[in-house]
Amino acid sequence: MAGPAQEDNTTFISESYGATHTGEGTQFNLYMQQATSRLGDLGGSPRLIARDEREWLDRRFIEPDRYGQARDMLRDHGSVLLGGGTGSGRRAAAVMLLHRSPGTEGSLHELPDTQDDKGSQALDTSVIGAGDRLLLDLSNSDEARYIAVQNELSAFRAVLNERAARLVVVLPAHFGYLQGPGQRQFTVEIGRPSGHEVLMRYLRVDRVVFDRSEVDSVADLQEYLLHEPMREIARLADRIRMERDDSHEKDDAFPQWCARALGAVTDRTPEVADFIAKAEGRQRALALSLAMLHGRRPDAVFRATESLLKAISHPTDERPRLEHLDLTAQFKGIGAETQPDGMVRFRIPAYAQAIRTHFWTYFPDVRTNFRNWVRDCVLDPAFGAPERAVMVPHFAEQGLRTDRPPDLLALAERWTHGGAVRLMPDTVQLLAVGLRHERHGRAFRRQIYDWSLDPHLTALRRRVLVVVCSKVMSETHPDQALVRLHHLARRERPAKENPALDALLALAAGDGRLFRLLLDRLEPGRWPRDAVVFYALADHASRTRALYSTVAVRERLMTGWAAVFRHRSREEWSAPARGWLAAAGALVGGRGEQLLDVLARAAAGRPGTPGRLHVLFRDWAYPSPERAALVSRFDRALDAAQGIEPVPLGT
């Protein structure tokens, strides 16, 4: 893809490089804050592998069968392929293998699961740093990707060993027949941990008081612990903790907390199926509307019901309005009531979830109508933010469960194509649920990549993408978040507010590996905005010892300066170059010489640049003796870079 025509960055650079912006977009900023708040309400991603998340998991982790064998394989061979049944906790085991693996030279991060700008390469060896601990989760991959990764895995492992890095691969549960014989020797099949032990470990860590006999005595608990996936058992433990925290009854104890928590996660499918079979059309619409707006106001549920009946072309009730039942009676007919706080809820725990699941499962022919219904509700100005904040994640959950990511993406497009700015939090919330989904997250990362390449994005969609990349995708796939933010920043028109650029620089500045990755991606000859990015990165690096003291970073900075000198105007790079020189002068010992050497070697390879820099710095130094001395030091570095021998004293 060709870059845009050359443009002048001079004014923008003088205002922005190395700076953090807080601009004038008051309305945008307000809704961006609301969007960020919504992300917190959604909860943390199960795919997080940040240190605090790993330490949280470490305190609760129960080693499954053959975990020790996997640990030995990782220690002896630098990599292990982790198999196991669905729900056995393979990902958690993989994270713990890496977390507990000795050595802290590199970082622990997840490998990208989309190819982005890399062409047909399934595994990119450039992301392997010295001593890194890498996770590759293929648990939800399709056959084509699984085979492509296998074909490149041997070469990838060779580079791993060269760089003393380690890799754990989470294998898909049902593709064993596709595994090549060369990979089987590095594969360990872990068993399912005891659900009983997992629950008790979680409860003890959360300081929930219980007796082991009480765990054994709770009705239905043993069956639950025997068959549910590890993530559901962790969810149950959290529900028990919440019941404990919310309990105000003197005689409440573990059996009561556990019984209520089980009730909240119990499958109500048979009860709901029986109710739906007996209910008439309007009752069904009311039940689904309440399930989508559980815990909201009666008038909002009524409005959503009318909208749903219209979306599915249900015949209207021609009777006079006062001959209809009022909402109190209608709610009673579906097993719901308005509670003291004024909000409507079903009386039976977990009933709303079962209602939603039933409709999306057993009315497949009207799923598109359900999507359009949610679209219209959110677009309705009378439908408030609290209602939208409840309905959107419920819709997203069901759409993803029934393998319909396009429904979510279609709404995201609609709400950000000429939509009101007030829909920004809703679109962010919708995309965040998709990105955090174990099975479909990759499809959302792919679509966001495609959107990021569009130079004609609406301002609203651009803002939404900046938020989801910087706040959601960066948690689990920071490399891919950086790539998308970079594309957005390249196509962002210079202004007082530059959210994509700011988010990109913040992400890169927080991690040395991402900092190097961004430097490698810059092409100031094709993309004028890449020059702006480079100036900001150079400014940050010149003031950050952990960066400028690293040979790998200095070499990349030298390459960047050389590209800037080759492709950008003197008027543009003059201020950043003076800033670099000033930063070198502020350093003591030999550290300043490291910065001077970078700039000198970059200039030495470009005819005419050494002379232009000399004049620029000479004018900047006059009449300060300290600055003049600094320029003399740079001149000596420049001579050395050009192979000019220093003139002996006294000649």
N, C-alpha and C positions, 0 to 999 in steps of 0.2 A: 504493500500500500504506500503510495507516494505521500510525502509530507506536504504541508501547505507551503505557500510561497513565503519568501523571506519577509519578515516584518521587523519593525524597530521596537526593541524591548527597553530602550534606554530610560524612558520616563518611568515605566512600570518597575524596572529594577531599582531605580533610585528610591522608590517608595517602599519596596517590598522584600528584597532578598534578605533572608535571615530573620524576617519579622513574622510575628503572629498577628493575624488580623482580627479585629472585632468591628464589623462594618455597620452599615445603616439598615440592613434588611430586617427591620424590627419584626415584621409579621413572619417572615421566614424563620427568624431566630426563635420566636415564640413557639411555633409549631415544631421546630427542630428539638426544642427542649421537651415538648410533649412526646415526641417520637422516642426520644431517649428514655423517658420515663416508662413508656409502654414496653420497651425492651426489658427493663428491669422487672416489670410485672410478669413477663413471660417466663422468667427464671433462667438459670444458667444452662448452658448447653451441655449435654452429656458427652460431647466430643472435646471439651476443654482439656488441654494437657498443660496448662500453666502450672507453675510450681505450687501455688496455694491449693489448686484443685488436686494435684497429685498427692500432696501431703494429707489432704482431707481423705482421699481414697485410701492412702497407705494405712491410716489408723483403723479403717474399717474392713480391710481386705482379708479374705479367707483364701489361702492358697488351695487351688483345685488339685485333683489328682494329676500327677506327672508335671506339675509346675517345676519341681526341682530338676527334672530332666531337661525341660526347656531352658532353665537358667544355666545349666551346664553347657548346653549346646550354644547358647549366646556367648558365654565366656570363652569357649574353646574355638569357635568358628566365626565369631563376630556377627552372626545372623542366625535367626531361627524363624521357621514358618509355623504359625500357630493355627492348628485346626481344632474342631470341636463342634458339638451340636448347637443349634439355635437356642439362645437363652443361657448358654453355659458361661457367659462372662468372658469371652475371648478378648474383647477390646480392653476391658479392665485389667486382665492378666497381662496383656501386651504392654500397657502403660506402666504397670508395676515392674515388669521385667526391665524396662528401660530406666525407670525412676530409681530402682535399687541397684542398677548396674554401676560399678565403681568408675570413677573418673569424672572430672568436671571441666575438662578443657573446652569442650564444645557446648552446643545447645541441644535441647531436646525439642524436636519439632516434627510435625506431620508432613509427609511428602504430598505435593499437589496431586489432585485426582482428576484434573483436566489438563489438556496439553497446551492450551492457550497459544502463545506465540511460537511454540517449539516445533511446529510442523507435525511429523508423524512419530516423534520420539515419545515412547511411553514412560521411560524413566530418564530423568535429567541428572547426569552426574555432577553438574555445576552446583547443585544445591548441597553437596556433601562437603561439610567443613571438617577441619581436623578435630577428631574426638567427638563428633556429633553423635547423638543418639536419635535414630530416625524410626518413625512409625509409618507403615504403609497399610492402610485399612482397605482390604478388598472384599469385606464381608457383604457389601451390596453391589459389587461390580457385575456387569454383564459378561457373557462368555467371551466376547471379542476383546474386551479390555483385559480380562484375566489371562487369555492366551498371549496377548501382546506383552504384558508384564513378564510372563514366564520366559518369553523369547529373549528378553533383555536382562533378565535377573542375574545371570552368571557374570556378564561383563560389569554390571552394576556392583556386584559383590566384590569383584576384583579391585575396583576403585575404593570401595569401603575399606578393604584391608590395607590398602596403601595409605589411607588417611587415618587409620586407627579409629574408624567410626563403627557404629553398631546399628543393626537393623532388625526390627521385628515386623513380620508380615502377618496380618490377620487374614486367614484364608476364608473364602466363601464356604458355607456349610454344605452346599449341594453340588459342587463342581469337582468332586474328588476324581471322577472319571477323566477329567481333562488334565490332571496333573502329570507332568512329564516325569520319567523315571529319575532324571538327574536331580530333581528337587525333593524327592521323597526322603532322601537320606538326611535332609535338614528339617524335616517336618516332625512336629510333636503334637499329638492329639490330646488335648486336656479334657478332663472329666468335669462334670457339673459339680460345683461345691454343694455341700449340705445346706439346703435352704434354712433349716433349723439353726445351724451355726451362724449363718450369715445374718439372720434376723437378730440373734442374741448379741452378736458383735456390734451391730449398729445401735442397738438399744443401750448397751453398756457404754459405748462412746458418747452417746447423747444423754447419759446419766438418767435413763428411765429406770425406775426401781421396779424390779420384778423378781419372782421366784421361778426357778426352772419348772417346777411342777405347775405353775400357773400357765406357762407357755404350752404345756402339754394338755391342759384342761380346757382351753378355749375351743368351743365348737367350730368346726370347719377350718380351723387354722392349719392343722396338719396336712390336710389335702391341698391347701393353698401352697404351703411351703414345699410340697413334694413335686408340684407340676409347674408352678409359675416361673417365668424367666427371672434372672437375678435382678434386672432393673425394676421389675414389679415388686419384688421382695424389699428392695431398697425403698421403693415408693411407700409400701405398707409401713415400714419402720418410721418413715417420716410422718405419716399420718398418725401413728401412735404417739409420737412425740408431740405433734400439734394438739391431739386430744388431751394429753397430759397438761400441756401449757394452758389450754383453754378451759380446763376443768375448774369449776368453783364448788363442786359438791364435796362435802366432808368425807363421805364414804366411798368416793370414787377411787379406784385403784386400777392396777394393770388389767384385770379381766374386763372391766367396763371400757377402759380406753381402747383395748384391742378389739372388743366387740363392735364398738362404734366405727373404728377404723376399717375393720373388715366390711362392715355394712356399706361404707363409702366406696369400696372398691369391688363390691360384689357384682357379678354379672346379673343384670335384671332383664336380660333378653326375653326369657319365657313370659314374664309378667307383662312386659311391654307388647309382645306379639299378641297376647290374648286381648289386651286393651284395644289395640289398633284394629283387630279383627271385628270388634263389636262397635267401634266408634263410627259416627257418620262424618261426612267430609269436613264440615266446619270444625268439629271437635278435633279432628286430626290436624287441621291447619293451626288451631289454637295451641295444641300440644307441642307441635314442632316449633312454633314461634316462641313459646315460653322456654322450650329447651335451648333455643338459640339465645334467649335473653334472660336466662335464669338469674333471679336475684335483682331484676330491674323493675321499673314502675309499671302498673297496670295499663296506663294509656299507651306506653311504648309497645307493650305486647299486643294490645288491640290494633295499633297502627300497623305493626308488622304482619299481623294476621290478615288484615284487609289487603295488604300489598301481596302477600303470598297467594291468596285466593285469586287475585287479578293475574298474577304471574302464571298460574296454571289454568287460567280461563275457567275457573269454577263458576257455575251458575249463581247468580245473586239471589238472595232471599227477598222476595217481593212483598212480604208482609210489612205492615207499618212498623216503624222502629220500636215503638213502645210495646209491641207484642213479642219482641225478642226477649230472651233472658238477659238480665244484666250480667256484668262481668263476674260478680261474686258467685253467682250460680253457675256460670260457664266454667270458672276455675274449679269449682267444687266437682263438676262433672268430669274433670280430667285428673282429679286427685291433687289439686293444688290449692293454695290459699294465700291471701295477702297477710303478711306477718307484721308484727308491731312496728318494724322499721319502715313500713309502707311498700316493701318490695314483695314480689310474687315468687313463690318457690313451690316445687312439688313437695309433698309431705314425705315421700319415701326417698332415702338417700340413694344416690347414683341413678335415679330415675331419668334425669335430664340427659345424662350421657347415653343411656340405653335408648332413649327416644331418638336422639340424633343419629346414633349408629343404625337403628332400625330403618329409618327413612332413607338414608344414603345407601344402605345395603339392599333393601327390598323394593325400592322404587327407582331402579336404575334408569328407566326411561325418562324420568323427570329431573335428573341431576342437572341438566343444563338449565331447566327452569329454576331450580334452587339457586344456581349461580346468578342468574339474572335477577332473582328476587333479592339476594344479598347486595348485588350491585345497586339496585334501585333504592333499597333502604339506606345504604351509605350515602348515596347522592342526594337523598331527601334532606333539605336544610332543617326540617323539623325533627330529624333523627339526631339526637344529641351525641356528643363525644363519649359519655359513659356507656351509652347503648352500643355505639360502634365498637368500643374497646372490648365489649363482651362478645358481640356477634362475629367479628372478623376472625379471631383465633378459633372459634368453634367451627366456622365454615372451612378454614384452612385445614384443621385437623381431619375433618371428614373427607375433604377433597384429596388429601394426601393418602389417607387410609384406603381410599378406593382407586388409587393410582391415577389421579387426574390433576397432575401439576399444571397442565395448560389452563385449567379453570382459574387457578390462582394467578398465573401470569397474565391471563386475559384481563382480569380485574385490575391488576397493577398497571397495565398499559392504559386501560380506560380511565382510571382515577388520576393518572399523571399526564394525560393527553388533553390539555386544556381544562383540566379539572381545577377545582378550588384549592387554594393553599391549605385550607382546613383539613383536607384529606391526606395530607402528608403523614401524620402519625398512623393512619389506617394502612396506608400502602407500606410504610416501613414495617409495621407489625405483621402484615401479610407475608412480605418477603422474608422477614426474620424467621417465621415459623417454617417456611420452606427451606431456608438455608440450614436450619438446625435439624432437619429431618434426616434420619439415618439412611433411608433408602433413596430419597429423592433430592437430597441436598445438592448433589452433583448437577442435576438438571438446572437448578436455580443459579449455581455458579456459572454454568455455561451460558445461560440467557443473559445474566448480568454482564458477562464478558462481551457478548454480542452488542448489547446496548451501549457499553462503554466506548465502542468503536464508532458510534453514530455521531457525526459532528453537528447534527440538527436536533439534538435532544431538547425537550422543553426544560425550562429552568427548574420546574417542580420535579421532574424525573431525575434530573442531574443531582439535585439536593438529596432526594431519596436514596439514590445509589451511593452518594458519599457517606450517608449515615450508615447504611447497611454494610458497606465495605469496611468502614473504619471501626464500627461498633460491634458488628456481628461476625462477618467473615474473618476479620483479623484475629478473632479469638482462636479459631480452629485451623484456618488456612491462610496465614499471614502472607505467604508468598503470592497467592492468588489475589488476595485483597490489594496488595501493593501493585500488581500488574494492572488491575482494573482502575485503581485510583490514578495510576500513571497515565493511562489512556484518557481518563476524564480530565486530568490536569492539562494534558497536551491540547485538548480541544476546548478548554475553558477560556473565554475571552477575558483579557486582563481588565480588572476593575478593582474598586476599593475592597470588595469582598471576593475572595478566591477560595471557596471552601474545599474544592478538590485538591488544590495545591497545598493548602494548610494541612489537610488530613494526610496527604501523601508524605509530606516532610515530617509530620509528627510520628507517623508509623515508622519511617526509616530511621529517625533519630533515636528511637527507643530500642533498637536492636542492631548490633554491629553487623550481623549477617545480612539483614535486610538493607542496611546502609550500603554494603558492598554490592548487593544485588541491584539496587537502584542505580548506583554508579555505572554498573556494567550495561544497563539498559539505555543509557542516555545517548542520543544522536542529535546534537545541536545543529548539525549540518542539514538535517531533514526537518527537525521540529524546533522552531524558535523557542517554544516554551521549555524545551529541555535545557536550554542555556540558563533560563531563570532557575530551574530546579538545581542545576549544577552550582550556580553561584551561592544558593542557599545552603547546599550540602557542604561546599567548600568553606563557607563562613562558619558553619557549625563544627566541622572537623578541625579547623584551625584553633578552636577554643576548647577542644575535647582531647585530652591527652590519650585516652584509651583508643582514639581513632588515629591521630597523627603519629603516634608512636608505633603503629602497626605497618610493617612493610607492605602488606597486601593493599591496605587503604591508600598509602602514599603513592603506590604505583598506579592505582586507579585514578587518583586525583591528578597525577601528572598527565595521564592519558586524557583526562577531561579538560585540563587547561590547554593541552596541545590542540584538542578539537575546537575549543573556543577561539583560540588564536587563529586557527585555520579558517573558521567559517563565520565568525561573528565580527562586528565592527569594533574599532578601537574605542569609539564613543561608548559602546555598550559595556565592554569589559574593563574599562579604566577604573571605575569605582570599586568593583570587586577585587581587582588586582591590588589597588592601594590598601584595601581592607586586609588582604592576605599579608602584605608586607608589614602593615602595622601590627598584626597579630604575631608575626615572627619576632618583631622587635620587643614585644611584651614578654616573651619567653626567656628563661634564664638558661645558662649552660649551653649545651649543644642542641637543645630542643628547637631553638629558633633556626639553627642551620638546617634542620630537617625540612622545615617549611620553605626556606630559601632555595634549597636544593630541588625541591619539587617544581617550583615555578621556573627556576633556571633551566632545568632539563626540558621542561615543556616548551620554553621559548627557543632553546638552542636549535631545535629541529625545524624551525620556521624562518626562512630568510626574511630579514627586515624586522622581525619581532624583537630581538635583543636590543636593537637601537631604539625602537619605539618605547620599550619598557624603560630603558635608561633615561630617556628624555622625560617620560611621564614621572618617574620617581625623583629625578633631579628637581623638577619644578615643584613637586609635592614637598620635598625636603627643605627648600629655601624658606626662611633663613635659619632653620633650627639645626644646631650642631649635632644633636642626638639623632635627628632624622638623617642628616648627611652621613653620619657614621654607619647607620643601618643600610643606606644605599650603597656605601662602599663595600659592605659585607655581601650584599647581593651581587654587586659587580664581580667580586672575586668568585662567587658561586657560578655566575654566568660564564666567566672565563674558563673555569674548570669544566663546566658542562660542554663547552665548545672545544675543549682540548688545548686551550691557550695556556702556556706555562706562565706562572707568576714571574714578574720582573724582580730579580734579586735586589735587595737593598744596597744602596750606594752606587748603582749604575746610572 
